[in-house]
């Protein structure tokens, strides 16, 4: 991987991907992968055991959001492991696109979208840390208060999330349980950041390729009125058009790879996230304010941001594709020879069917979908 690309744009993604054993060029992946899978399995066993042994509607409303979050972790993480080769191809394509010879203006287009992806990644990471802190506050508050503002007796200890640990007296093992809960939370945070920031970056790169194609279409006719109209000028325009078409085809092929890699994964994520958000809002509506409600408010924020980031990626693709269509239509393509006009018409016709990112082919990812999902909730 290009060092400049890694250090400037992929540093955050690389750090968290290495922690959980997901980085394409990482040599030692086995240990972090075993660790993440073990933590996820234990989280499922403890939460599932709590649901089975002490089932009630109240407990289900408490447990389901956390259980779904653990299920989403497994879906996200194992999708990357199972489709590791496809994931690597996405990054190799990015590297190849950056290494191709380009003009300064074309370099700036790719850098613009890389900067845009970095901006959204930073927002996602800040939100992830904010929600993580809200979860940590609940169990740590009584411990810290006992240290700095002690009472005659210790304050009641609380768990970070409802779970059953298959031991007779959990109070005697509170601190080992707390440590496991913190490790589980931090592991989930790292997996979510690593997987979702990767989606943001590859989609923004695809948008950059579409914009690059639009730029080349728009500038393919630059010499139409600055040179004498002859066969050499037509040949030059024709070569530029072919170059722009290749860029456009590469962008569409890259989007197809993204759709192939993420489609079913996103379908499961969006469905589970909507269910999780619905149950969490029902829980908030039925309880009075306390320290525990802060945890649920944080959970709602995390889920809304998560759904938004998933659906917004498709909107970015739609907007970039619409810009390509305008860039193609603006030049005076109808004043060139018929062979080149036919190429423009064919490409314009192709762009009437825009590339779409979907959730399993059943739901388009765009802001309209995000608004509808939240309205239904």
C-alpha positions in Angstrom: 0.0 0.0 0.0 1.3 3.5 -0.9 2.8 5.1 2.2 1.5 8.6 1.5 -2.0 7.3 1.0 -1.8 5.3 4.2 -0.4 8.1 6.4 -2.6 10.9 5.1 -6.0 9.3 4.5 -6.1 5.7 5.8 -4.3 6.1 9.1 -7.4 5.8 11.3 -8.8 2.9 9.4 -5.4 1.1 9.4 -5.0 1.5 13.2 -8.4 -0.1 14.0 -8.2 -2.7 11.3 -4.8 -3.9 12.6 -6.2 -4.1 16.1 -9.0 -6.5 15.0 -6.9 -8.3 12.3 -8.6 -6.9 9.2 -5.9 -4.9 7.4 -5.2 -6.3 3.9 -1.4 -6.3 4.2 -1.3 -7.4 7.9 1.0 -10.4 8.5 -0.2 -11.5 11.9 -4.0 -11.8 11.8 -4.7 -15.0 13.6 -4.3 -13.9 17.2 -6.5 -10.7 16.9 -9.1 -12.6 15.0 -9.3 -15.4 17.5 -9.6 -12.8 20.3 -12.4 -10.9 18.6 -14.3 -14.1 17.8 -13.9 -15.4 21.4 -15.1 -12.1 22.9 -18.1 -12.1 20.5 -19.0 -15.7 21.3 -18.8 -15.1 25.1 -20.9 -11.9 24.7 -23.6 -13.9 22.9 -23.5 -16.7 25.4 -23.8 -14.4 28.4 -26.6 -12.3 26.9 -28.4 -15.2 25.3 -28.2 -17.1 28.6 -29.7 -14.2 30.5 -32.6 -14.1 28.0 -33.3 -17.8 28.2 -33.0 -18.3 32.0 -34.8 -15.1 33.1 -37.1 -14.3 30.2 -39.7 -11.6 30.6 -40.9 -8.8 28.4 -39.1 -6.2 30.5 -35.9 -8.1 30.4 -36.3 -8.6 26.6 -36.6 -4.9 26.1 -33.4 -4.4 28.1 -31.5 -7.2 26.5 -32.5 -7.1 22.8 -30.6 -3.9 21.8 -27.3 -5.2 23.3 -27.8 -8.6 21.8 -28.5 -7.2 18.4 -25.4 -5.0 18.7 -23.4 -8.2 19.4 -25.0 -9.9 16.4 -24.2 -7.0 14.1 -20.6 -7.2 15.3 -20.4 -10.8 14.2 -22.1 -10.0 10.8 -19.7 -7.1 10.1 -16.6 -8.9 11.2 -17.1 -12.2 9.6 -18.2 -10.6 6.3 -14.7 -9.2 6.1 -13.0 -12.5 7.0 -15.1 -14.6 4.6 -14.7 -12.2 1.7 -11.1 -11.2 2.5 -10.0 -11.5 -1.1 -12.7 -9.2 -2.3 -11.9 -6.7 0.4 -8.2 -6.8 -0.6 -9.2 -6.2 -4.2 -11.1 -3.0 -3.2 -7.9 -1.6 -1.6 -5.7 -2.7 -4.5 -8.0 -0.9 -6.9 -7.6 2.3 -4.8 -3.8 2.0 -4.9 -3.8 1.5 -8.7 -6.0 4.5 -9.2 -3.8 6.7 -7.1 -0.7 5.5 -9.0 -2.0 6.1 -12.5 -0.6 9.1 -14.3 -2.9 12.1 -13.9 -2.9 15.9 -14.3 -2.8 18.1 -11.3 -6.5 18.9 -11.5 -7.3 15.1 -11.6 -5.1 14.5 -8.6 -7.0 17.2 -6.8 -10.3 15.5 -7.5 -9.2 12.3 -5.8 -7.7 14.2 -2.9 -10.9 16.1 -2.5 -12.9 12.9 -2.0 -10.2 11.4 0.2 -10.4 14.5 2.4 -14.2 14.2 2.4 -14.0 10.5 3.5 -11.5 11.5 6.3 -14.0 14.2 7.5 -16.8 11.6 7.8 -14.5 9.1 9.4 -13.6 11.5 12.1 -17.2 12.3 12.8 -17.9 8.5 13.1 -15.0 7.9 15.4 -15.9 10.9 17.7 -19.5 9.5 17.9 -18.2 6.0 18.7 -16.0 7.3 21.5 -18.8 9.5 22.9 -21.2 6.5 23.1 -18.5 4.3 24.5 -17.9 6.8 27.3 -21.6 6.9 28.1 -21.6 3.2 28.5 -18.5 3.3 30.7 -19.9 6.0 33.0 -22.7 3.7 34.3 -20.6 1.0 36.1 -17.6 3.3 36.9 -19.6 6.1 38.6 -20.4 4.2 41.9 -16.8 3.0 42.0 -15.3 6.5 41.6 -17.8 8.0 44.0 -16.8 5.5 46.7 -13.2 6.5 46.2 -13.7 10.3 46.2 -16.9 10.8 48.1 -17.2 7.7 50.4 -20.3 6.8 52.4 -20.7 4.5 55.4 -21.3 1.7 53.0 -20.4 0.9 49.4 -22.8 2.1 46.7 -24.6 -0.6 44.7 -22.6 -2.0 41.8 -24.2 -2.1 38.4 -23.3 -4.0 35.2 -22.6 -2.3 31.9 -25.2 -4.4 30.1 -27.6 -7.2 31.3 -25.9 -10.6 31.1 -25.7 -13.9 33.0 -22.2 -15.3 33.7 -23.1 -18.8 34.8 -21.7 -18.3 38.4 -23.5 -18.6 41.7 -22.7 -15.2 43.2 -21.9 -12.6 40.6 -21.2 -10.0 43.2 -18.1 -11.8 44.3 -16.7 -11.6 40.7 -17.9 -8.1 40.0 -14.5 -6.7 38.9 -13.6 -9.6 36.6 -17.1 -9.3 35.0 -16.6 -5.5 34.7 -13.2 -6.0 33.0 -14.8 -8.4 30.6 -17.6 -6.0 29.9 -15.1 -3.2 29.2 -13.0 -5.4 26.9 -16.2 -6.4 25.1 -17.3 -2.8 24.6 -13.9 -1.7 23.4 -13.6 -4.6 21.0 -17.1 -3.9 19.6 -16.1 -0.2 19.2 -12.9 -1.2 17.2 -14.8 -3.6 14.9 -17.5 -1.0 14.2 -14.9 1.7 13.5 -12.8 -0.6 11.3 -15.7 -1.9 9.2 -17.8 1.3 8.8 -14.9 3.6 8.1 -13.8 1.2 5.3 -17.2 1.5 3.7 -17.0 5.3 3.9 -13.6 5.4 2.3 -14.3 3.0 -0.6 -17.6 4.7 -1.5 -16.0 8.1 -1.5 -13.2 6.8 -3.7 -15.9 5.5 -6.1 -17.5 9.0 -6.1 -14.0 10.4 -6.8 -13.7 8.1 -9.9 -17.1 9.2 -11.1 -16.2 12.9 -10.7 -12.9 12.2 -12.5 -14.8 10.6 -15.4 -17.1 13.7 -15.5 -14.1 16.0 -15.6 -12.6 14.1 -18.5 -15.9 14.1 -20.4 -16.3 17.8 -19.9 -12.7 18.6 -21.0 -12.7 16.2 -23.9 -14.0 19.0 -26.2 -11.7 21.7 -24.9 -10.0 22.2 -28.3 -13.2 22.2 -30.3 -13.0 26.0 -31.0 -9.4 26.7 -30.2 -8.0 24.6 -33.1 -8.8 24.5 -36.8 -11.4 21.9 -37.4 -9.7 18.9 -39.1 -9.2 15.2 -38.8 -6.3 15.6 -36.3 -8.6 17.5 -33.9 -11.4 14.9 -34.3 -8.8 12.2 -33.5 -7.7 14.0 -30.4 -11.2 14.4 -29.2 -11.9 10.8 -29.9 -8.9 9.6 -27.9 -10.0 11.9 -25.0 -13.5 10.5 -25.2 -12.2 6.9 -25.1 -10.1 7.8 -22.1 -13.0 9.3 -20.2 -15.2 6.3 -21.1 -12.6 3.9 -19.6 -12.5 6.0 -16.4 -16.3 5.8 -16.2 -16.4 2.1 -16.8 -13.7 1.6 -14.1 -15.8 3.7 -11.7 -18.9 1.6 -12.4 -16.9 -1.7 -12.1 -15.6 -0.5 -8.7 -19.1 0.3 -7.5 -20.2 -3.2 -8.6 -17.4 -4.6 -6.4 -18.6 -2.6 -3.5 -22.2 -3.7 -4.0 -21.1 -7.3 -4.3 -19.0 -7.1 -1.1 -21.5 -5.1 1.1 -25.0 -5.7 -0.3 -26.2 -8.6 1.9 -24.1 -7.4 4.8 -25.8 -4.0 4.8 -29.2 -5.6 4.4 -28.7 -7.5 7.7 -27.2 -4.4 9.3 -30.0 -2.0 8.4 -32.7 -4.5 9.4 -31.1 -5.3 12.7 -30.3 -1.6 13.4 -33.9 -0.6 12.8 -35.2 -3.3 15.1 -32.6 -2.3 17.7 -33.5 1.4 17.5 -37.3 0.6 17.8 -36.8 -1.5 21.0 -34.5 1.1 22.5 -37.0 3.9 21.9 -39.8 1.8 23.4 -37.5 1.3 26.5 -36.8 5.0 26.8 -40.6 5.8 26.6 -41.4 3.5 29.5 -38.7 4.5 32.1 -38.1 7.6 34.2 -34.8 9.4 34.0 -31.8 7.9 35.8 -28.2 7.2 35.2 -29.2 4.2 33.2 -31.3 6.3 30.7 -28.1 8.1 29.7 -26.8 4.8 28.4 -30.0 4.3 26.3 -29.8 7.9 24.9 -26.2 7.2 23.9 -27.4 3.9 22.3 -30.0 5.8 20.3 -27.5 8.3 19.0 -25.1 5.5 18.0 -27.8 3.6 16.2 -29.2 6.7 14.3 -25.6 7.7 13.2 -25.0 4.1 12.2 -28.1 3.9 10.0 -27.3 7.3 8.6 -23.8 6.4 7.6 -25.0 3.2 5.9 -27.8 4.9 3.9 -25.9 8.1 3.1 -23.2 6.3 1.2 -25.7 5.4 -1.6 -26.8 9.1 -1.7 -23.2 10.1 -2.3 -23.0 7.8 -5.3 -26.3 9.1 -6.7 -25.2 12.7 -6.4 -21.8 12.0 -8.0 -23.5 10.1 -10.9 -25.9 13.0 -11.5 -22.9 15.4 -11.7 -21.3 13.1 -14.3 -24.5 13.3 -16.4 -24.4 17.1 -16.2 -20.7 17.2 -17.1 -21.4 15.1 -20.2 -24.3 17.1 -21.3 -22.7 20.6 -20.9 -20.0 20.3 -23.7 -21.1 21.1 -27.3 -20.9 17.4 -28.2 -23.5 17.9 -31.0 -21.0 20.0 -33.0 -18.5 17.2 -33.4 -18.4 14.4 -36.0 -21.1 11.8 -36.0 -18.8 9.0 -34.6 -18.1 11.1 -31.5 -21.7 12.2 -31.2 -22.8 8.6 -31.2 -20.4 7.9 -28.3 -21.9 10.7 -26.3 -25.4 9.5 -27.0 -24.6 6.0 -25.9 -22.9 7.2 -22.7 -25.8 9.5 -21.9 -28.2 6.6 -22.5 -26.2 4.5 -20.2 -26.3 7.1 -17.5 -30.1 7.0 -17.4 -29.7 3.9 -15.3 -27.6 5.1 -12.5 -25.5 2.8 -10.3 -27.1 2.2 -7.0 -25.9 0.8 -3.7 -28.6 -1.4 -2.2 -29.2 -3.5 0.9 -29.5 -7.0 -0.5 -31.0 -5.6 -3.7 -34.3 -4.9 -1.9 -33.7 -1.4 -0.5 -31.8 1.5 -2.1 -29.4 3.3 0.1 -30.1 7.0 0.0 -31.3 9.8 2.3 -35.0 9.1 1.3 -34.6 5.6 2.7 -33.1 7.0 5.9 -36.0 9.4 6.3 -38.6 6.8 5.7 -37.0 4.3 8.1 -37.0 7.0 10.9 -40.5 8.1 10.1 -41.8 4.5 10.4 -40.0 4.1 13.7 
